[in-house]
């Protein structure tokens, strides 16, 4: 009985730790909108557009050699 209790405790503890690690890894330290808006500060960008359905990002530049 004692071995089963220890095994169950070990399994539950490992599930909790794995859940916390998964949650921490999934947190993004940045947002897509913030990254797209930073393009205007760093590069000569004409416009940006993001499609939320297919996760496609379009970036228009003034000079195609900047790509």
C-alpha positions, 0 to 999 in steps of 0.5 A: 500500500505504501509503495502505491501511494508513493508511486501515485504521489510521484506521478502526480508531482511529475504531471504538475511539473510537466504542466508548469514547464509546458505553460512557461514555454508557451508564454511568448515574451513578445507579441506579433503586433509589437514585432511588426510595428518594430519593423517601421523603426528598424527598416524602411517598410511601406506597410505590414499586414497580418492574416489571423486565419492562416497566420500569414504576414505580408511586408511591403518595402519601398526598395526590393533590394532591402529584403 
